[in-house]
Amino acid sequence: MESMNDYKEELEASFRELHVGDLVDGTVIGVSEEGVTVDLKYYTQGFIRRADLSADPTFNPMQDMHEGDEVKATILKMDDGNGSIALSRKAAVNILAWDKLKEMMDNKEVITVQILETVKAGVVTYVEGIRAFIPASQLSDAYVENTADWIDKDVDVRIITCDPEKKRLVLSGREVARDRRKQERRRRIDAMKPGTVLEGTVQTIKPYGAFVDLGDGIDGLVHISQMSVKRVNDPNEVVKEGDKVKVKITKVADGRISLSMKALEDAPVQEKEDIPDISLYTTKENATTSLGDLLKGLKFD
């Protein structure tokens, strides 16, 4: 036998009251070029016109909405003239999106957006259905001369300004690009092994040594003590900016590379007077004389 539980949802729907302005949850049960039909678990269904689905001009209900999708929408009218409740997903998104955007900014989340149009001093895109601005100076970590060249391109960005009161959403691709460049530089540095010999160009000279450009944006320091086997008082005595030099990696730590030129120099030849006279430690006797024979008779205090 049927029980009251079998009609629980219908009973709840009959007592439920909806009003214009309410934020409601629903399930998409139909999709067309004109819009989407939504089951509200109410005595009548809801309908969202295409114009009320999203503020994003690239949004296409036939591609972006599917039966079974859960949606949040705001009630515009209790009767749209066709027996359905007129809903706006766009209005609901506008209410809910800013909280999500603020969370994304706080978490420094990287998101991919498509550049849709160029405006004065930058470009425009959409995130969570909200119009967003990317200043030309924030598109890339390199200089951007013509923003029109970026139309239809995908860019990885972070949110740097999120102001719901002023409806202001600003993104930056430069921050993401810089961070990735730093990560790649660190990865290449960490892959370098002590003992490796490289050729580089003297980039900058400081009182304590010289920075050598090793290519691919990587440099290392040759400390003044590692410039020569001879005593060096001033790095300029040994190198000049722009000089090509061979260096040996001596240490890689904390993203820094220590180099040595001294390690590649030949060991210094001892001066003649410093070379011990071997004849002082031999006799003119047979060369087979043992060390014990040589020390025989010597007394040690």
C-alpha positions in Angstrom: 0.0 0.0 0.0 1.1 3.5 -0.7 2.0 5.6 2.4 2.4 9.3 3.2 6.2 8.9 2.5 5.5 8.1 -1.1 4.1 11.6 -1.4 6.5 13.4 0.9 8.2 15.5 -1.8 4.8 16.4 -3.4 3.5 17.4 0.0 6.5 19.5 0.9 6.3 21.2 -2.5 2.6 22.1 -1.9 3.3 23.8 1.4 6.5 25.5 0.1 6.3 29.2 -0.6 8.5 30.9 -3.2 8.8 34.6 -3.8 10.4 37.0 -6.3 14.0 37.5 -5.3 14.4 34.1 -3.6 17.6 32.2 -4.4 16.6 28.6 -5.3 18.3 25.3 -6.2 17.2 23.3 -9.2 18.2 20.6 -11.7 18.3 21.1 -15.4 15.8 18.9 -17.2 15.8 20.5 -20.6 18.2 22.6 -22.7 17.5 24.6 -25.9 18.8 27.5 -27.8 16.3 29.7 -26.0 17.3 28.6 -22.5 17.0 25.9 -19.9 14.1 24.3 -18.0 14.7 23.6 -14.3 13.0 21.3 -11.9 12.6 23.2 -8.6 10.8 20.4 -6.8 7.8 22.7 -6.8 4.3 22.4 -8.3 5.6 24.2 -11.4 9.0 24.2 -13.1 11.3 27.1 -13.7 12.8 28.5 -16.9 16.0 30.5 -17.5 16.1 32.5 -20.7 19.4 32.4 -22.5 20.0 36.1 -21.7 19.6 35.3 -18.0 22.0 32.4 -18.0 25.3 34.2 -17.9 27.0 37.6 -18.4 29.8 35.9 -20.3 29.2 36.6 -24.0 30.9 33.3 -24.9 28.4 31.3 -22.9 26.4 28.8 -25.1 23.6 26.9 -23.3 23.7 24.0 -25.9 27.4 23.5 -25.0 27.7 24.7 -21.5 24.5 23.3 -19.9 23.4 19.7 -19.7 20.5 17.8 -18.3 21.2 16.8 -14.7 23.3 19.9 -14.0 22.6 21.5 -10.6 22.0 25.2 -10.8 21.3 28.1 -8.5 19.0 30.9 -9.7 17.1 33.9 -8.5 13.4 34.2 -9.1 12.5 37.1 -11.4 8.8 36.4 -11.8 6.4 33.8 -10.5 4.9 33.4 -13.9 6.8 34.0 -17.2 3.6 34.0 -19.2 4.1 30.3 -20.2 3.2 28.8 -16.8 6.9 28.6 -15.6 8.7 30.6 -12.9 11.1 33.0 -14.6 14.6 32.5 -13.2 18.0 34.2 -13.6 21.1 32.2 -13.2 23.1 35.3 -14.0 21.7 37.2 -11.0 22.4 34.3 -8.7 26.0 33.9 -10.0 26.5 37.6 -9.4 25.5 37.1 -5.8 27.4 33.9 -5.1 30.5 34.4 -7.4 32.1 37.2 -5.4 32.5 35.1 -2.3 34.1 32.4 -4.5 36.3 34.9 -6.2 37.5 36.3 -2.9 38.4 32.8 -1.8 40.3 32.2 -5.0 42.2 35.4 -4.5 43.1 34.6 -0.8 44.3 31.1 -1.9 46.3 32.6 -4.8 44.6 30.2 -7.1 45.9 30.0 -10.7 43.0 30.1 -13.2 43.0 30.0 -17.0 41.0 32.6 -18.9 40.4 33.5 -22.5 41.0 37.1 -23.6 37.8 38.3 -25.2 38.3 42.0 -26.0 40.8 44.8 -25.8 39.9 48.1 -24.0 41.9 51.1 -23.0 45.0 50.1 -21.1 44.2 46.4 -21.1 42.0 43.5 -21.9 38.7 41.9 -20.7 37.7 38.4 -19.8 35.3 36.6 -17.5 35.7 34.6 -14.3 32.7 32.8 -12.8 30.5 34.9 -15.0 32.0 38.1 -13.7 33.6 40.6 -16.1 37.3 40.9 -15.3 40.0 43.4 -16.3 43.7 42.6 -17.0 45.9 45.7 -17.3 48.3 45.5 -20.2 51.2 45.7 -17.6 49.8 42.6 -15.9 49.3 40.4 -19.0 52.8 39.0 -19.0 56.2 39.4 -17.3 57.4 40.8 -20.7 56.5 44.1 -22.2 53.2 44.0 -24.1 53.1 46.4 -27.1 49.8 45.5 -28.7 47.0 44.0 -26.6 45.0 43.2 -29.7 47.5 40.3 -30.3 46.2 38.6 -27.2 42.6 38.3 -28.3 41.3 34.7 -28.1 44.5 33.6 -26.3 44.4 31.6 -23.0 46.3 33.1 -20.1 47.0 31.7 -16.7 46.2 34.4 -14.1 45.6 35.2 -10.4 43.1 37.5 -8.9 44.8 40.6 -7.5 41.7 42.8 -6.8 38.2 41.6 -5.8 35.8 44.4 -4.9 32.1 43.3 -5.0 30.8 46.7 -4.0 32.5 48.4 -6.9 32.1 45.4 -9.1 35.8 45.5 -9.7 37.7 42.3 -10.6 41.4 42.6 -11.7 43.6 39.8 -12.8 47.4 39.4 -13.3 49.2 37.0 -15.6 52.5 38.6 -14.8 52.6 37.2 -11.2 52.0 33.7 -12.5 54.6 34.0 -15.2 57.2 35.4 -12.8 56.6 32.6 -10.2 56.9 30.0 -12.9 60.1 31.5 -14.2 61.5 31.5 -10.7 60.5 27.9 -10.2 62.0 26.9 -13.5 65.2 28.7 -12.6 65.4 27.0 -9.2 64.8 23.6 -10.9 67.7 24.2 -13.3 69.9 25.4 -10.6 69.1 22.4 -8.4 69.9 20.1 -11.3 73.5 21.5 -11.6 76.2 19.4 -10.0 79.3 20.5 -8.2 82.4 19.7 -10.2 80.8 20.6 -13.5 82.9 23.0 -15.7 81.1 25.6 -17.7 81.9 28.7 -19.7 80.1 32.0 -18.9 80.3 35.7 -19.2 81.3 38.1 -16.5 78.1 40.0 -15.8 78.8 42.2 -12.8 81.8 42.9 -10.7 81.6 43.6 -6.9 84.3 44.2 -4.3 83.8 40.6 -3.1 83.8 38.9 -6.4 82.2 38.6 -9.8 78.8 37.3 -11.0 79.1 35.1 -14.1 76.2 34.6 -16.5 75.9 30.9 -17.3 73.0 31.3 -19.7 69.2 30.7 -19.5 68.9 33.4 -16.8 71.2 31.6 -14.4 74.3 33.1 -12.8 76.8 32.2 -10.1 79.3 34.0 -7.9 83.1 33.6 -8.2 84.2 34.9 -4.8 87.4 36.9 -4.8 89.1 34.1 -2.9 88.3 31.7 -5.8 89.5 33.9 -8.7 93.2 32.8 -8.7 95.7 30.8 -6.9 97.5 34.1 -6.5 96.4 36.6 -4.0 93.7 39.0 -5.5 93.0 42.3 -3.8 90.5 43.6 -6.4 88.4 41.4 -8.8 89.2 43.9 -11.6 92.7 42.7 -11.5 91.6 39.4 -12.9 88.4 40.0 -14.9 86.4 42.7 -16.7 82.7 42.8 -17.4 82.0 40.9 -20.7 85.0 38.6 -20.3 84.4 34.9 -21.3 85.6 32.7 -18.4 85.7 29.0 -17.6 84.4 28.2 -14.1 83.9 25.1 -12.0 80.8 24.7 -9.9 81.9 24.2 -6.3 78.5 24.4 -4.4 74.8 24.6 -5.1 72.6 25.6 -2.2 69.5 27.6 -1.5 69.1 28.5 -5.2 72.7 29.9 -5.3 75.7 28.7 -7.3 79.2 29.1 -6.1 81.9 29.1 -8.8 85.7 28.8 -8.9 88.2 29.9 -11.5 91.0 29.0 -9.2 90.1 25.3 -9.3 90.8 25.2 -13.0 94.3 26.7 -12.8 97.3 24.5 -12.8 98.9 23.9 -9.4 101.7 26.4 -8.9 105.3 25.2 -9.6 107.5 25.4 -6.6 110.5 27.8 -6.9 113.8 26.1 -7.1 115.0 27.1 -3.7 111.9 25.5 -2.2 112.6 22.1 -3.6 114.3 20.0 -1.0 117.9 18.7 -1.8 117.4 15.0 -2.1 121.2 14.4 -1.7 120.9 15.5 1.9 118.9 12.4 2.6 121.1 9.9 0.7 124.6 8.5 0.9 127.0 7.6 -1.8 126.7 4.0 -0.7 124.8 1.4 -2.5 121.3 2.5 -3.3 120.0 -0.6 -1.5 120.9 0.9 1.8 117.9 0.7 4.1 116.4 3.5 6.1 117.3 1.5 9.2 121.0 1.6 8.1 120.8 5.3 7.6 119.5 5.9 11.1 121.7 3.5 12.8 123.9 5.1 15.5 121.7 8.2 15.7 120.6 9.1 19.2 117.2 10.7 20.0 116.5 12.7 23.1 
